[in-house]
Each structure stands twice: as C-alpha cells, then as structure tokens.
C-alpha cells in the first residue's frame, strides 16, 4: 500500500492511498482519495505515474520526516541505506542453465506503425513493405525437447544486459545488446523489440547474427541460416484504379518476404534462411517520391523512357488501352463480417469482457467498378481484366443509401466505439454496427437478419464473410389451420406451413414477425400486390412469404400471437367471429372449421335486439332497458359472463331483476342467484326486488345472526350479501352452488389481490355478471380485474394485459390497440350513457364557487404550505420519490384540511386559527337554497367535517340527516326513505359511504364541499339525484378555495378524460 498527499499546493491537496498487487502479480489496483471521486481520479493517476517513473529507492518516505530521538526513525533510514548498498553490490541476474540465447526477428506491417503525422498517408509501395524488428531473447527447450519456446526478453541495468549467461557477455555482444536494448520501442506481448531503422541498429543486429541463432516470428519453427545476398529489381505494379507504380522485388524471389531495415533484407521461410538484398541505394531512396503513371500517359512515357532507360535501368510500363467512361446507377453493397473483441465497460470503467458484434462495410457497385463509401474521390477508376473504367459517382444516391442505414438503426462503428469505450479501436473508419443504444454493445451477427431483410428489400446487395451467419432460401407449400374446442368451450388453434415436404409450426414465425419493429403491418407506399417478406424458418433456412397473406393471418390474431408462447393459440369462445373472418379469407387449409361454424350459428341465434318484459314484472321497461334485458338473455343462452356498465341512474338493478325473473320463467334458475353489493345497498336490492319481482324469493345474509340463514339458501331465488362479509363467510359461500353471481358496484373488486376479489373468484357459479357505473376510474387494470372475475382468461393474465393493452393505451396513446380492446370485450360489455338514451332527463347545471382565504386562515395555509414543501423535499432527498409517497399524501391532506376548516389539522398552531371561509360560505349558500325550498345533498370526504357542520346545524336548530361509514346498515334505508318522503330538506353524506347505490331523486341540489382527485367518484355522488325518476333540474355546486391545492385538484379533475368506450 502506498500513501501520498497530492495537489497543486499545500492548501489544495488531497491524501491518496493506493493498493496494488505485488510486482509480477495479477489483480486490480484499488484507490481511495480525499477528493471522494470514485473513478477517474487525477490524484490517483498522478501517484501511479510517479511510481512508474521514479525509482522506488528515491521515493520520499513518511518516516523521513524529522522526529524526536529514540523514535526509531533513524534506524529505519539505516535499514533503507543498507538495502541500497546491498543492491548495488549484487551480481547481475543470470539466465537459467537450460535456456538458449538467440535473436528473434519479426515483421511489422505498415498498419502497425503510424505515419509521422496524422495527416500523412501510407501511399508508396516502399511504405507498405514491412519493417524489420529484432529482439535479443532467452529461449528454453519445449516439453518434447525438439523445439525452443517461451522467448524471454532482456533489459539493460547498471550491471549490463540482464539476464546474462553464467560466464558473462563477450564485449562485442554486450556492445550490440546495449544498442538494441537501448532503442527498443515496440511491444509485442511481453517482448520489447527494436525497429531496425538506423545503420547502428543494423550493425548491432549483424554482430548478434554472426554469433547466435536467428529465429523469425516464432522459435518453434527452427533457427534460420544466413544465405547469399539477392538482387533488388524494379517492376511496374498495377493499381486498382488502372495506374501503375514502380515497386521493388527480389530477383527470382516470388515466395520471399521483403523487409525494410536501414537497407533491405529478405526471409525465406521455406528454405529457413535470410539474407541481404542488394540494389541501387540512391534509386531506392528516390523511389518513394516517384509519381504514379496514369493510363493516358503510358504510351508517351514508354517512348520517353527509351531515351533514358540506359541510365535509369527502368522496366517498360505495362500496356494500357483507352479509358472507358461509364454512366451507371450505383447499387449499394453491405459487406458483413464478425468482430469478436468489442469491449464491454463495467462500473469499474475497465473492459472486463469482450463480445462479438456484427460489422458492416458500405460499398457501391458501379458496374465493374466497386467503390468504398469512404473514398472521397468524386470520379473513380477501376481496372478489370486489363480495361480501365471511369465512373462519375452519384453522390446523392450514395447519401440516400447511407440514410437508409441510419434509418435501420445502423451507426458509425468508430464513433460508437469511442463513445462507449475509448482505447485501441477494434473497428475501422467506415465500419457500421447495429446500435442497440448509446450504452449497450452493438448487436451480435445473429441479430442482424431483420435489418438485412429490410435493406435487401430496399435494394442493397448483402455479402457475407465466412464467419457471418446466413441462411438458405427455400420454397414453401400449403398453409394449414387446425381447430379444436376444449371442455370449457375455448378454441385451440394451430397453424402450419409446408417446407421441404414437412409441416413447420407457423406460430413462432408469426410471433417473430410481430416482435420485429421493421415488419410492415400496414402496406407501405408503392407496395406491389405480390410483395414478399423474408422470414427465418430455422438457422439454416428462410423463405419469402407473401406480405398480404402474413397480414391476413396476423391482423385478427394479433393479441393472441403477442401473448405467452405455446404450441397453439388459445382463444375465448367469444372470438368465433374473428376466426370466421380468418376462415372466410381462404388462405388456409382448415381442419375443424365445422366446430367454428356451429359456435357462430349458436351465438347469432342467441343475439336479439329487444325482448318482452317477463310476466309478473311490475314496472314498465324503457326501450334501452329491454335491449339490456335482451343482452342479458343472450349471455345466458351462450353461457357467458359480462359487465353491465350503464351510466349511474339508468336502472341497472331493474334490468338485472327482470333478467332473474325471466330466467326463473324459462326454468334456467335451477340454483339461486347471489348478489354481492356494498353494505349501503342491501336495503335497496331487497326493496326493489320486493317492488318489481315479488315472485322471487329473497334471502338477505347480513348481520350477527346470519350463520343460520345459509341453510335456507336452497329455498330461495335471490341471495343478497355484502363485500365485507366475503372473507368472513368464505367457507360457507364456496360450499354452495349458484346459477348466477352478480357483483354490484364491481369497482369494489378493482384490486384483484384484495380478499373480496379473491373470494368472488372462488364462489361456484355457472355464470357471473358485474354491474358498475364506472368500469374504469383510474387505470385499465381495474377493467381487467372486473372482467377476470366474470369471464376468467378473456383478457389473459394481468401481466399479459398490461403488456398488450394497458401500457400501449395509457402510456403510448395507441388508438389501434384501444380499438382492439374494444372489439375483444365488446360482446361482453354493455355501456349506455344518459345523454344517449334519456333525452328527456332534466338538465344538470354545474356551478364552481371560488372562495378566497383571508386573514389568519390564508397566513396559516401559506406557512403550512412552505413547511410541507420543505418536508417533502427532504423526504425525497433522503428516501427517493418512490419511498416518500406517505409523506407527500400527508402533506396534501393537511393542506386540503386547512381549506375545509383549519380545526381539522392536528397541529397546535391550527388551534389559533378560528376563521373558516368555506364553512361560512356554505352556510350563506344553504340559507338561500333552503329558503327557496330546495332539497340538498351535501357531500364531503371528511366525516369529521360533516360532524362539525352537523354541530352548526344543531346550534341553528336546522333539521338534517347524516349518513357516514359509521351509520348502521339497518338505518340507511330508513334515512333514504325519510329524505325521499320530504321529511328533511338537507342530507349530509360522506362520499365513500353514500356516493354509490342510493336513489335520492327527491334532491334537486348537490353540494360538493371539497373536491376529490377522481372525477368519477364525484359524478357517482351527483348521480344519486340526477337519475331515472328525477323530474326537476339538478344544480351541482363545487366549493373551491382559490389559490390553494383545491384549485390544482379541480384542474386535474377537469383534465381527466376516461377512455371513450368506457365512459
């Protein structure tokens, strides 16, 4: 461990500590620094740099600081001095006895060493000749003893070249080693090699060659021997653009490798030899600056050369014909390869692993000429089979092709590499990769197929390197469909296609298509009628399938294909019409279609637009109610569950009672029907059943003595119980059999995980029916919970529903997906709105009254608002937003309470505030309304607030009724009846206890004392008065404190829009 204080000056410095593995060991370097940076610490970097440059013996040690005598500091200094003296007195390290000394040669290709300046180009033939590198090494015999392996490099120290032989180095060898090791500047693995670029390097190399064995690239291939010198010759080398350049070659040395040093050397790997290459040195130096010879100049230059050839001894250029001009539209080409070493950076900012990615190169074919997109020349030439072609590039067309790559999510490989990793690039300029995001590695080669299909259809030629996966195009035969029905009436659909004489499951193929964002689910502009789409059959085969037929298959089955994978599609029996449309398109060979036709016939026969009121029903039904009765009868005939979601006040209870009586008249009420409802509605169900269907025998299971009533269930037609009793009476309920389970105010089970919702799913019933005026209050998950309770599986699992419908509709505004949801549930959901069916319903007028807070109440509100704001910010800072929900809700609650009445706030400071602007405004409003003979419903969410208002009315001796969650169930019906009979003009009701199910048409005025987040809850409360039976206009007052959180709540309520089909 090393410790240092690092900084620009004493006042701006930090203590930095570094832990590193021992010398020669492996492991990570860890650091901690006073600057508190976890990564990229400049102080740690400075300390590491210092440690790598300054010898350890020169480091300043903490115990060098002056200290009092006897502290041990002096002894520590002596210890270090003795260690240094011992080090200076040591003998040089020697090589192991079995090791053999030799000279290792290596060729360094031009791409491995940079030009002197970044803008210089490696342009000449000479620059492309590999350079000669050399390194003195110690080698050991291999396990078999017939080859030398494991080259170990040397280094220079004050004692000379180490490791040394036991007998030491001869003077000539030591001198040569000093030259080579002193200029070693190229790393290759653990070896440091010297670029043989100067005469002294070449001389030192030859001294070692004369005394020790020489190896090329790897010692296991055997030592080389020195051979005779060869002559260097000049020749004309054809370039790809048709020009020619002077190049060097070795006489009769086609298989020899030419290397550049101070002069030239050759290696003959076959003959295991090496040697010098002799030539005109001045001509070779000038050769680097020789211009290229263009095709048009060949004839004239050849003639000119005849007069100078004897002096320069240059060969005659290769003959050229005239240049042919081409006008060609470029065809984009994508050349694909696999890159295996893309680094992945982890949280430690180190490339801990490397992954394989697909790489592409963009080229353009201009007839016989192929051009790299990176080529900056606007006019290019290419020589093919001795003819030179000239092409003027179509830059606009090339840019359009490049834009197609960008549209297909391809990205500049080099730019993405440096953005993600930095370091030595594994890709080249002009390479493309398939981007998966700024922080993720590019796509693997196996993930390119959908993009390649898209680009191939756009006109690209796709070429593969040997290591890039590809597939074989095969022909297909007939398409098949097989349909079966299980015991519960669900359809199981299997799809197949014939390929190479075998039937292949088509479902995985269709699922991959729908997961592919590039698959055109709608016809694209200019699409041909016979357009095809290439799909993978398996790893070795693909097929081109008609786009139109693929769409005809996927469109009606979209949601089921996107659900959980399986060997078949499982469709609800209500989807028979969907399947029929698929069968009618005649794109499949069907087996089992007669089952489908029979199911459709039965459903169509069951559907009727209206039905007569059953005998014995004591009230006339409106036309829309008879339609509802017909729909309920259709569900019974088809054995289906459903959701009756008419607006509040349209008589859902009446329709269901009529249906139950019809079921009894038809002999289908073999077991009783069970109604589960809120406690407040028990009396309403009992009373309306007695009023409209006196023939039905009704049993109410409620109250302390209900245990004995379970024995009487079989003797009755209609059983009524409540949600709170479901968990308590679960065992008794699931032991019964019911013909129909009716869930009233079904939003009570919108949380599928609640105890009541779980018991509802357990109760044995042939059919299930949900009743609700608001099937959707907050989110689509509530709709799923209600349908899953009455027709399990219709909308899949909750996770599937969220993925297929809720997320696309709520977060992405996907109208198409909403329409698909409407179609899927349309048969089983009946939703009518008041304005659609009751044109004669009296008008409803909403009035928002804004109230200004003044004086102490305004000051208290502002003080509390600032305090709660700081409290919430602190909570979010400490716990994060997700963990601060309770704090946020409590802060909002307190602010809302101040608006209603400061005395509601449980704070000592609230007791000092006696004014309540809203309370005073309410009394003023009520005085006028009651004086006019109005009958008023007053709603509040705060039961405590209703208690304070009741105290006010008591003090004023004003008559009133009050219904809250504490009101006993047996008294609720009596309170409602007293108000309906006109006994009392004012009814105080808590929003939760009386906002649903009550029929209070005697009221003509509704006051909402405080606003609520959910407008549907307020609407439900308002509809206690604005419903069937109301014969007077209804006025709705909303009391809002201006400049407070209540205005924000009201604004949110105004903006809230429920989904159109569910409103």
Secondary structure, DSSP 8 states (H G I E B T S, - for coil): -EEEEEEEETTEEEEEEEE---TT-----EEEETT--SSS-HHHHHHHHHHHHS-GGGS--GGGS---TTSSHHHHHHHHHHHHHHHHT----B--TT-EEEEEEEEE-GGGS--SSTT----SHHHHS-EEEEEEEEEEE-TTSSSEEEEEE-EEETTEEESB-TT---HHHHHHHHHHHHT--EEETTEEEEE--SHHHHHHHHHHHHHSEEEES-GGG--BEE---EEEEEEEEE-TTS-EEEEEEETT-TT-EEEESSSEEEEETTTTEEEEEE--HHHHHHHTT---B-GGGHHHHHHHHHHHHHHH-----------EEE----EEEEEEEEEEEEEEE-TTSSEEEEEEEEEEEEEEEETTEEEETT---SEEEEEETTEEEEEE--HHHHHHHHHHHHHTTEEEHHHHHHHHT-SS-SS-TTEEEE-S-SSS----GGG-HHHHHHHHHTT-EEEE-TTS---EE--EEEEEEEEEE-TTS-EEEEEEEEETTEEEESHHHHHHHHH-TTS-SS--TT--TT-EEEEESSSSEEEEEEHHHHHHHHHHTHHHHTSS--SSEEE-GGGHHHHHHHHHTT-SEEESHHHHHHHHHHHHHH--S-----TT--S---HHHHHHHHHHHHHHHHT--EEE---TTS-HHHHHHHHHHHHHHTT--SS-EEEEE-GGGHHHHHHHHHHH-TTS-EEE--STTGGGGGGGGGG-SEEEEEHHHHHHTHHHHHTS-EEEEEEESGGGG-STTSHHHHHHHHS-EEEEEEE-S-S-SS-HHHHHHHHHHHSTTTT--HHHHIIIIIIIIIIT--HHHHHHHHHHHHTTEE---HHHH-TTS--EEEEEEEE---HHHHHHHHHHHHHHHHHHHHHHHHH-STT-HHHHHHHHHHHHHHHH-GGGS-SGGGGG----HHHHHHHHHHHHHHHTT--EEEEES-HHHHHHHHHHHHHHT---EEE-TTS-HHHHHHHHHHHHTTS-SEEEEEHHHHSSS---TT--EEEESS--S-HHHHHHHHTTTSSTT--S-EEEEEEEETTSHHHHHHHHHHH----GGG-
